[in-house]
Amino acid sequence: MSDLKLFRPDADGWDVELRGSTVALEVQLQRRIEASMEAMLGIRFLASEYPTGPWHRGRIDSLGLDENDTPALIEFTDRR
């Protein structure tokens, strides 16, 4: 899989690709993906940093539902 490309609309409404260095922190990338998750991935966004409960004591970075109402979990990782 190639690198994920991010875009933003310019003043005229055209999509402009963001440079890789524009999204420096994982949380910034996470917020951008969550804001347009349905348009980009077909996943309806439900929650950010969703707790997995007292047994696992973890969290899911982004939680959503796909077109079949099946849970979709997205985890972000910094590989620097």
Phi, psi and omega per residue, in radians:
M1 nan 2.359 3.134
S2 -1.397 3.020 3.129
D3 -1.102 2.526 3.083
L4 -1.265 2.295 3.110
K5 -1.815 2.396 3.123
L6 -1.950 2.566 -3.127
F7 -2.310 2.758 3.017
R8 -2.416 2.638 3.104
P9 -1.349 2.441 3.064
D10 -1.547 -3.036 -3.088
A11 -1.056 -0.488 -3.134
D12 -1.602 0.008 -3.141
G13 1.580 0.014 3.108
W14 -1.423 2.582 3.100
D15 -1.383 2.322 3.113
V16 -2.095 2.216 -3.132
E17 -1.225 2.363 3.090
L18 -1.507 2.427 3.096
R19 -1.201 2.657 -3.116
G20 -0.971 -0.600 -3.118
S21 -1.325 -0.186 3.138
T22 -1.147 -0.595 3.135
V23 -1.837 1.487 -3.016
A24 -1.438 -0.559 -3.060
L25 -1.935 2.573 3.140
E26 -0.979 -0.739 -3.084
V27 -1.132 -0.602 3.098
Q28 -1.147 -0.768 3.088
L29 -1.084 -0.774 3.139
Q30 -1.017 -0.813 -3.129
R31 -1.111 -0.685 3.122
R32 -1.144 -0.759 3.132
I33 -1.136 -0.785 -3.123
E34 -1.083 -0.636 -3.113
A35 -1.140 -0.474 -3.104
S36 -2.271 0.499 -3.070
M37 -1.036 -0.700 -3.098
E38 -1.182 -0.749 -3.140
A39 -1.204 -0.673 -3.075
M40 -1.399 -0.745 -2.961
L41 -2.100 -0.124 -3.086
G42 1.265 0.440 -3.119
I43 -2.031 2.220 3.105
R44 -1.400 2.084 -3.089
F45 -1.206 2.343 3.106
L46 -2.006 -0.860 -3.016
A47 -2.715 2.682 3.058
S48 -1.994 2.438 3.133
E49 0.982 0.843 -3.082
Y50 -1.298 2.191 -3.118
P51 -1.265 2.491 -3.134
T52 -1.601 0.028 3.056
G53 1.787 3.023 -3.050
P54 -1.206 -0.432 -3.113
W55 -1.243 -0.877 -3.100
H56 -1.555 -0.504 3.126
R57 0.937 0.677 3.108
G58 -2.045 -2.819 3.107
R59 -2.643 2.677 3.054
I60 -1.835 2.189 -3.087
D61 -0.971 -0.980 3.137
S62 -2.394 2.316 -3.118
L63 -2.105 2.392 3.108
G64 -2.653 -3.102 3.080
L65 -2.168 2.373 3.102
D66 -1.453 -3.015 -3.068
E67 -1.121 -0.306 3.105
N68 -1.746 0.202 -3.068
D69 1.063 0.513 3.053
T70 -1.600 2.349 3.133
P71 -1.011 2.420 3.071
A72 -2.157 2.144 -3.114
L73 -1.888 2.308 3.108
I74 -2.157 2.200 3.107
E75 -2.008 2.387 3.120
F76 -1.875 2.380 -3.100
T77 -2.297 2.379 3.087
D78 -1.658 2.036 -3.103
R79 -1.868 0.563 3.137
R80 -1.262 nan nan
